[in-house]
Amino acid sequence: MRMWLLLILLVCVSGALYLGFGSHEYSERSSEIVSQLENL
């Protein structure tokens, strides 16, 4: 259950980042977020 919430949150955040930044910055930002999530 909690994993689904995290997944949905990640999709929403990545979507917002994609709209807020250019595609180049988006890929950098998303890889940053992924590495932070892996550290948790």
mmCIF file of the N, C-alpha and C atoms, coordinates in Angstrom:
data_MODEL
# 
_entry.id   MODEL 
# 
loop_
_atom_site.group_PDB 
_atom_site.id 
_atom_site.type_symbol 
_atom_site.label_atom_id 
_atom_site.label_alt_id 
_atom_site.label_comp_id 
_atom_site.label_asym_id 
_atom_site.label_entity_id 
_atom_site.label_seq_id 
_atom_site.pdbx_PDB_ins_code 
_atom_site.Cartn_x 
_atom_site.Cartn_y 
_atom_site.Cartn_z 
_atom_site.occupancy 
_atom_site.B_iso_or_equiv 
_atom_site.pdbx_formal_charge 
_atom_site.auth_seq_id 
_atom_site.auth_comp_id 
_atom_site.auth_asym_id 
_atom_site.auth_atom_id 
_atom_site.pdbx_PDB_model_num 
ATOM 1   N N  . MET A 1 1  ? 0.839  -1.207 0.000   1.00 0.00 ? 1  MET A N  1 
ATOM 2   C CA . MET A 1 1  ? 0.000  0.000  0.000   1.00 0.00 ? 1  MET A CA 1 
ATOM 3   C C  . MET A 1 1  ? 0.873  1.257  0.000   1.00 0.00 ? 1  MET A C  1 
ATOM 4   N N  . ARG A 1 2  ? 1.830  1.270  0.924   1.00 0.00 ? 2  ARG A N  1 
ATOM 5   C CA . ARG A 1 2  ? 2.671  2.461  1.042   1.00 0.00 ? 2  ARG A CA 1 
ATOM 6   C C  . ARG A 1 2  ? 3.546  2.642  -0.204  1.00 0.00 ? 2  ARG A C  1 
ATOM 7   N N  . MET A 1 3  ? 3.979  1.523  -0.781  1.00 0.00 ? 3  MET A N  1 
ATOM 8   C CA . MET A 1 3  ? 4.794  1.608  -1.993  1.00 0.00 ? 3  MET A CA 1 
ATOM 9   C C  . MET A 1 3  ? 4.021  2.259  -3.128  1.00 0.00 ? 3  MET A C  1 
ATOM 10  N N  . TRP A 1 4  ? 2.724  1.943  -3.208  1.00 0.00 ? 4  TRP A N  1 
ATOM 11  C CA . TRP A 1 4  ? 1.897  2.550  -4.250  1.00 0.00 ? 4  TRP A CA 1 
ATOM 12  C C  . TRP A 1 4  ? 1.817  4.056  -4.064  1.00 0.00 ? 4  TRP A C  1 
ATOM 13  N N  . LEU A 1 5  ? 1.679  4.494  -2.806  1.00 0.00 ? 5  LEU A N  1 
ATOM 14  C CA . LEU A 1 5  ? 1.627  5.936  -2.533  1.00 0.00 ? 5  LEU A CA 1 
ATOM 15  C C  . LEU A 1 5  ? 2.928  6.614  -2.941  1.00 0.00 ? 5  LEU A C  1 
ATOM 16  N N  . LEU A 1 6  ? 4.052  5.969  -2.639  1.00 0.00 ? 6  LEU A N  1 
ATOM 17  C CA . LEU A 1 6  ? 5.347  6.528  -3.020  1.00 0.00 ? 6  LEU A CA 1 
ATOM 18  C C  . LEU A 1 6  ? 5.470  6.610  -4.535  1.00 0.00 ? 6  LEU A C  1 
ATOM 19  N N  . LEU A 1 7  ? 4.994  5.567  -5.205  1.00 0.00 ? 7  LEU A N  1 
ATOM 20  C CA . LEU A 1 7  ? 5.084  5.529  -6.663  1.00 0.00 ? 7  LEU A CA 1 
ATOM 21  C C  . LEU A 1 7  ? 4.246  6.638  -7.288  1.00 0.00 ? 7  LEU A C  1 
ATOM 22  N N  . ILE A 1 8  ? 3.025  6.812  -6.784  1.00 0.00 ? 8  ILE A N  1 
ATOM 23  C CA . ILE A 1 8  ? 2.144  7.867  -7.294  1.00 0.00 ? 8  ILE A CA 1 
ATOM 24  C C  . ILE A 1 8  ? 2.758  9.238  -7.034  1.00 0.00 ? 8  ILE A C  1 
ATOM 25  N N  . LEU A 1 9  ? 3.313  9.422  -5.832  1.00 0.00 ? 9  LEU A N  1 
ATOM 26  C CA . LEU A 1 9  ? 3.946  10.687 -5.494  1.00 0.00 ? 9  LEU A CA 1 
ATOM 27  C C  . LEU A 1 9  ? 5.109  10.978 -6.432  1.00 0.00 ? 9  LEU A C  1 
ATOM 28  N N  . LEU A 1 10 ? 5.901  9.951  -6.705  1.00 0.00 ? 10 LEU A N  1 
ATOM 29  C CA . LEU A 1 10 ? 7.046  10.118 -7.596  1.00 0.00 ? 10 LEU A CA 1 
ATOM 30  C C  . LEU A 1 10 ? 6.589  10.528 -8.992  1.00 0.00 ? 10 LEU A C  1 
ATOM 31  N N  . VAL A 1 11 ? 5.512  9.907  -9.480  1.00 0.00 ? 11 VAL A N  1 
ATOM 32  C CA . VAL A 1 11 ? 4.987  10.248 -10.802 1.00 0.00 ? 11 VAL A CA 1 
ATOM 33  C C  . VAL A 1 11 ? 4.519  11.704 -10.833 1.00 0.00 ? 11 VAL A C  1 
ATOM 34  N N  . CYS A 1 12 ? 3.819  12.117 -9.775  1.00 0.00 ? 12 CYS A N  1 
ATOM 35  C CA . CYS A 1 12 ? 3.330  13.501 -9.714  1.00 0.00 ? 12 CYS A CA 1 
ATOM 36  C C  . CYS A 1 12 ? 4.496  14.485 -9.683  1.00 0.00 ? 12 CYS A C  1 
ATOM 37  N N  . VAL A 1 13 ? 5.495  14.195 -8.869  1.00 0.00 ? 13 VAL A N  1 
ATOM 38  C CA . VAL A 1 13 ? 6.652  15.086 -8.748  1.00 0.00 ? 13 VAL A CA 1 
ATOM 39  C C  . VAL A 1 13 ? 7.408  15.161 -10.072 1.00 0.00 ? 13 VAL A C  1 
ATOM 40  N N  . SER A 1 14 ? 7.629  14.012 -10.692 1.00 0.00 ? 14 SER A N  1 
ATOM 41  C CA . SER A 1 14 ? 8.377  14.011 -11.949 1.00 0.00 ? 14 SER A CA 1 
ATOM 42  C C  . SER A 1 14 ? 7.594  14.733 -13.040 1.00 0.00 ? 14 SER A C  1 
ATOM 43  N N  . GLY A 1 15 ? 6.264  14.582 -13.027 1.00 0.00 ? 15 GLY A N  1 
ATOM 44  C CA . GLY A 1 15 ? 5.438  15.292 -13.993 1.00 0.00 ? 15 GLY A CA 1 
ATOM 45  C C  . GLY A 1 15 ? 5.529  16.796 -13.795 1.00 0.00 ? 15 GLY A C  1 
ATOM 46  N N  . ALA A 1 16 ? 5.493  17.225 -12.538 1.00 0.00 ? 16 ALA A N  1 
ATOM 47  C CA . ALA A 1 16 ? 5.596  18.657 -12.239 1.00 0.00 ? 16 ALA A CA 1 
ATOM 48  C C  . ALA A 1 16 ? 6.962  19.193 -12.652 1.00 0.00 ? 16 ALA A C  1 
ATOM 49  N N  . LEU A 1 17 ? 8.005  18.420 -12.408 1.00 0.00 ? 17 LEU A N  1 
ATOM 50  C CA . LEU A 1 17 ? 9.344  18.841 -12.804 1.00 0.00 ? 17 LEU A CA 1 
ATOM 51  C C  . LEU A 1 17 ? 9.448  18.945 -14.321 1.00 0.00 ? 17 LEU A C  1 
ATOM 52  N N  . TYR A 1 18 ? 8.825  17.981 -15.012 1.00 0.00 ? 18 TYR A N  1 
ATOM 53  C CA . TYR A 1 18 ? 8.887  17.976 -16.468 1.00 0.00 ? 18 TYR A CA 1 
ATOM 54  C C  . TYR A 1 18 ? 8.213  19.217 -17.037 1.00 0.00 ? 18 TYR A C  1 
ATOM 55  N N  . LEU A 1 19 ? 7.104  19.622 -16.410 1.00 0.00 ? 19 LEU A N  1 
ATOM 56  C CA . LEU A 1 19 ? 6.401  20.823 -16.873 1.00 0.00 ? 19 LEU A CA 1 
ATOM 57  C C  . LEU A 1 19 ? 7.170  22.080 -16.490 1.00 0.00 ? 19 LEU A C  1 
ATOM 58  N N  . GLY A 1 20 ? 7.842  22.048 -15.346 1.00 0.00 ? 20 GLY A N  1 
ATOM 59  C CA . GLY A 1 20 ? 8.503  23.238 -14.834 1.00 0.00 ? 20 GLY A CA 1 
ATOM 60  C C  . GLY A 1 20 ? 9.867  23.500 -15.445 1.00 0.00 ? 20 GLY A C  1 
ATOM 61  N N  . PHE A 1 21 ? 10.517 22.458 -15.933 1.00 0.00 ? 21 PHE A N  1 
ATOM 62  C CA . PHE A 1 21 ? 11.873 22.606 -16.476 1.00 0.00 ? 21 PHE A CA 1 
ATOM 63  C C  . PHE A 1 21 ? 11.904 22.124 -17.920 1.00 0.00 ? 21 PHE A C  1 
ATOM 64  N N  . GLY A 1 22 ? 13.020 22.367 -18.581 1.00 0.00 ? 22 GLY A N  1 
ATOM 65  C CA . GLY A 1 22 ? 13.222 21.814 -19.914 1.00 0.00 ? 22 GLY A CA 1 
ATOM 66  C C  . GLY A 1 22 ? 13.542 20.326 -19.820 1.00 0.00 ? 22 GLY A C  1 
ATOM 67  N N  . SER A 1 23 ? 13.514 19.646 -20.928 1.00 0.00 ? 23 SER A N  1 
ATOM 68  C CA . SER A 1 23 ? 13.743 18.207 -20.939 1.00 0.00 ? 23 SER A CA 1 
ATOM 69  C C  . SER A 1 23 ? 15.141 17.863 -20.410 1.00 0.00 ? 23 SER A C  1 
ATOM 70  N N  . HIS A 1 24 ? 16.123 18.696 -20.736 1.00 0.00 ? 24 HIS A N  1 
ATOM 71  C CA . HIS A 1 24 ? 17.489 18.424 -20.295 1.00 0.00 ? 24 HIS A CA 1 
ATOM 72  C C  . HIS A 1 24 ? 17.588 18.476 -18.774 1.00 0.00 ? 24 HIS A C  1 
ATOM 73  N N  . GLU A 1 25 ? 17.077 19.557 -18.202 1.00 0.00 ? 25 GLU A N  1 
ATOM 74  C CA . GLU A 1 25 ? 17.113 19.677 -16.744 1.00 0.00 ? 25 GLU A CA 1 
ATOM 75  C C  . GLU A 1 25 ? 16.256 18.613 -16.097 1.00 0.00 ? 25 GLU A C  1 
ATOM 76  N N  . TYR A 1 26 ? 15.192 18.222 -16.778 1.00 0.00 ? 26 TYR A N  1 
ATOM 77  C CA . TYR A 1 26 ? 14.304 17.197 -16.233 1.00 0.00 ? 26 TYR A CA 1 
ATOM 78  C C  . TYR A 1 26 ? 15.052 15.878 -16.045 1.00 0.00 ? 26 TYR A C  1 
ATOM 79  N N  . SER A 1 27 ? 15.838 15.492 -17.029 1.00 0.00 ? 27 SER A N  1 
ATOM 80  C CA . SER A 1 27 ? 16.547 14.220 -16.924 1.00 0.00 ? 27 SER A CA 1 
ATOM 81  C C  . SER A 1 27 ? 17.586 14.270 -15.799 1.00 0.00 ? 27 SER A C  1 
ATOM 82  N N  . GLU A 1 28 ? 18.252 15.426 -15.659 1.00 0.00 ? 28 GLU A N  1 
ATOM 83  C CA . GLU A 1 28 ? 19.204 15.574 -14.557 1.00 0.00 ? 28 GLU A CA 1 
ATOM 84  C C  . GLU A 1 28 ? 18.479 15.497 -13.220 1.00 0.00 ? 28 GLU A C  1 
ATOM 85  N N  . ARG A 1 29 ? 17.393 16.230 -13.102 1.00 0.00 ? 29 ARG A N  1 
ATOM 86  C CA . ARG A 1 29 ? 16.636 16.307 -11.866 1.00 0.00 ? 29 ARG A CA 1 
ATOM 87  C C  . ARG A 1 29 ? 16.069 14.941 -11.485 1.00 0.00 ? 29 ARG A C  1 
ATOM 88  N N  . SER A 1 30 ? 15.526 14.217 -12.470 1.00 0.00 ? 30 SER A N  1 
ATOM 89  C CA . SER A 1 30 ? 14.919 12.921 -12.182 1.00 0.00 ? 30 SER A CA 1 
ATOM 90  C C  . SER A 1 30 ? 15.977 11.924 -11.725 1.00 0.00 ? 30 SER A C  1 
ATOM 91  N N  . SER A 1 31 ? 17.173 11.962 -12.314 1.00 0.00 ? 31 SER A N  1 
ATOM 92  C CA . SER A 1 31 ? 18.223 11.043 -11.886 1.00 0.00 ? 31 SER A CA 1 
ATOM 93  C C  . SER A 1 31 ? 18.676 11.386 -10.470 1.00 0.00 ? 31 SER A C  1 
ATOM 94  N N  . GLU A 1 32 ? 18.677 12.681 -10.129 1.00 0.00 ? 32 GLU A N  1 
ATOM 95  C CA . GLU A 1 32 ? 18.979 13.096 -8.763  1.00 0.00 ? 32 GLU A CA 1 
ATOM 96  C C  . GLU A 1 32 ? 17.959 12.518 -7.789  1.00 0.00 ? 32 GLU A C  1 
ATOM 97  N N  . ILE A 1 33 ? 16.683 12.647 -8.130  1.00 0.00 ? 33 ILE A N  1 
ATOM 98  C CA . ILE A 1 33 ? 15.611 12.161 -7.268  1.00 0.00 ? 33 ILE A CA 1 
ATOM 99  C C  . ILE A 1 33 ? 15.708 10.651 -7.099  1.00 0.00 ? 33 ILE A C  1 
ATOM 100 N N  . VAL A 1 34 ? 15.969 9.954  -8.185  1.00 0.00 ? 34 VAL A N  1 
ATOM 101 C CA . VAL A 1 34 ? 16.070 8.496  -8.126  1.00 0.00 ? 34 VAL A CA 1 
ATOM 102 C C  . VAL A 1 34 ? 17.212 8.084  -7.200  1.00 0.00 ? 34 VAL A C  1 
ATOM 103 N N  . SER A 1 35 ? 18.352 8.749  -7.317  1.00 0.00 ? 35 SER A N  1 
ATOM 104 C CA . SER A 1 35 ? 19.486 8.393  -6.459  1.00 0.00 ? 35 SER A CA 1 
ATOM 105 C C  . SER A 1 35 ? 19.172 8.695  -4.995  1.00 0.00 ? 35 SER A C  1 
ATOM 106 N N  . GLN A 1 36 ? 18.441 9.781  -4.730  1.00 0.00 ? 36 GLN A N  1 
ATOM 107 C CA . GLN A 1 36 ? 18.050 10.094 -3.360  1.00 0.00 ? 36 GLN A CA 1 
ATOM 108 C C  . GLN A 1 36 ? 17.098 9.036  -2.816  1.00 0.00 ? 36 GLN A C  1 
ATOM 109 N N  . LEU A 1 37 ? 16.156 8.581  -3.649  1.00 0.00 ? 37 LEU A N  1 
ATOM 110 C CA . LEU A 1 37 ? 15.214 7.554  -3.212  1.00 0.00 ? 37 LEU A CA 1 
ATOM 111 C C  . LEU A 1 37 ? 15.934 6.247  -2.922  1.00 0.00 ? 37 LEU A C  1 
ATOM 112 N N  . GLU A 1 38 ? 16.952 5.936  -3.716  1.00 0.00 ? 38 GLU A N  1 
ATOM 113 C CA . GLU A 1 38 ? 17.691 4.699  -3.496  1.00 0.00 ? 38 GLU A CA 1 
ATOM 114 C C  . GLU A 1 38 ? 18.477 4.761  -2.189  1.00 0.00 ? 38 GLU A C  1 
ATOM 115 N N  . ASN A 1 39 ? 18.840 5.966  -1.759  1.00 0.00 ? 39 ASN A N  1 
ATOM 116 C CA . ASN A 1 39 ? 19.593 6.114  -0.510  1.00 0.00 ? 39 ASN A CA 1 
ATOM 117 C C  . ASN A 1 39 ? 18.724 5.928  0.725   1.00 0.00 ? 39 ASN A C  1 
ATOM 118 N N  . LEU A 1 40 ? 17.396 6.058  0.575   1.00 0.00 ? 40 LEU A N  1 
ATOM 119 C CA . LEU A 1 40 ? 16.494 5.939  1.720   1.00 0.00 ? 40 LEU A CA 1 
ATOM 120 C C  . LEU A 1 40 ? 16.485 4.537  2.295   1.00 0.00 ? 40 LEU A C  1 
# 
